[in-house]
Amino acid sequence: MTDNHGMAESAKKSSSVVLTLGVSFVVTAIAAYFILNRPDPIPPIEKSEFFPFQDAQTGKWGYLDSDAKIVIPPKYDHADLFLNGRGLVEFEGLAGYIDANDQWAIAARFIVAPDVSNDLAARPFWGGLAAVRNERNVWGFLDTEGEWAILPRFDGEDGYALVGDFHNGLAWFANRNGNRFGFIDGEGEVVIEPEYHAVNDFSEGFAGVLVKKEWGFIDTEGKLRIRPDFDGVGIFSQGLCAAKKDDQWGYINRKGIFEIQAKYAQARPFSEGLAPAHNGVAWGYINPDGQYVIDPKFDEAWPHEHGLASVEIDGQKKYINATGKVVWPKPIRP
């Protein structure tokens, strides 16, 4: 790792550091119904190797390790998830990928549109492939060496309206009219025809699909495995999936039966035995029995990765451990 800061230096700077998990949201919505009846979009659980953070004094971004130590100093204009040995960063208006030694693995060459808020010219390496946009606003997929695995053919500036990321070997895509969704494999071949009004990513072999006005689940062969019966669904993780019924969220098993009754205002995936769940006032973390083990007190909360979870308290982004203790920013010692 390059320029690994010591704990003392980290403590001095802790009051000026703002954190974010940098999750690349997967949004396939094309209608208000869809947006209102799924949980906050979040990709399936694939562990980030490092955790992005922003230095509030300089505005630059770097990465922490799972011990909340700086492993890549803040020098980038933005940093996103670090997956499959590659961290997505932006530098001087271009997006590229660095390795764990803070060296360019794929040079920054993907143009970030300066007039588009939160523009994404490239996305993290989900499933070993990364969606990127070329200079003609056409999206394709790179492998971790920077070679085209799927040549650019998804035409449009906003890639998230066109094609998803790879999970369980498949990625969703939209038809030319943008009103039906199916799935492609890692070679870009259509394996599930675009027949659904909306879809979620695959996770643990299942993907949520919207049929008329209700959500069900298909497997990777396109077979219906859980009949459409829900107002909204998330993704499966640790055998459970957030599902909405009668304006409340709970968690179903792979048979579509509620294991944790629908009683939460919002719910996100399980990871490392805990799931963020909102009681209508604040976010906390529940166990597989549906009991809060970290009290609801957060404005935002995301699943744990390698023992850390990104949360927000009073507008301040932080990382907590599995007990709910804030581990970054670290307190300044007198």
Secondary structure, 3 states (H helix, E strand, C coil): CCCCCCHHHHHHHHHHEEECCCCCCCCCCCCHHHHHCCCCCCCCCCCCCCEEEEECCCCCEEEECCCCCEEEEEEECEEEEEECCEEEEEECCEEEEECCCCCEEEEEEEECCCCCCCCCCECCCECCEEEEECCCCEEEEECCCCCEEEEEEEECCCHHHCECCCECCEEEEECCCCCCEEEECCCCCEEEEEEECEECCCECCEEEEEECCEEEEEECCCCEEEEEEECEEEEEECCEEEEEECCEEEEECCCCCEEEEEEECEECCCECCEEEEECCCCEEEECCCCCEEEEEEECEECCCECCEEEEEECCEEEEECCCCCEEECCCCCC
